[in-house]
Amino acid sequence: MTTQSPPSTDGPLVLLWSDDLDASVEAVRQAGGTVTDGPYEFPGGRRFHFHDPAGNELGVWSTT
């Protein structure tokens, strides 16, 4: 999340929370991000992973 070094996927995965996971998927795409995994169900809810336009990997989860 900085321009001082190139993006990497070998660090911690930051997970963001959403009230509406499907709307978040669309918002990520509209903002230029790329969904790389999911949405999928996991114990406790649903989530997806994406790369932001700079290449950073993030995740979003929801309890529904």
N, C-alpha and C positions, 0 to 999 in steps of 0.2 A: 504494500500500500504506500510505497514511496517510489520516486523516480530515481533514487540514488543507486539502485541495483536492479537487475532484471528480475521479473517474477519467477517464483519457484514454487513447486508443489511438495517440497520435502520438509516444510515446517508444519506447525499446528494448523488444523482446519478450523477456521472461525465459523461458528454456526449462528445464524440470525433467526429470530422467531417471527412468525407471521400469523395473523388471525385468519388469513385466506391464502392458502398455499397456491391454489391455481391462479389467483390474481397476481401473486408474487412471481410465478413463472412468466406470466405475460409481461409484467413490469420489467423483469430482467431482460427479456428479449427486446422489448421496446427501447430499453436504454443501451442496447448494443452488446449485451452479455450473451454468452453461449451456454445453454443448459447441457451439462455433460453426463448427468446421471439422474434418472428419476423423472418425475416424482415416484417414490416407492414407499411402501408401508414398512415400518419397523416397530418393535415393541415400544408403545407409547405414542404413536402417531404416524405422520408421513413426513418425508423430506426430499429435497433435491440438492444437487451440487451444480455449481456453474463457475465459469470463468468470466470475470469482468472484462471490459474492453482492454485493460492493460495486461490481462493474462493471469491475474491473481485468482486463486481458487477459493471459493466460499461455499457455504451451505445454508439452506433455509429449512426450518422444521416447523411443524404445527401439530397440535394434539388432535386435530380432526382431519 
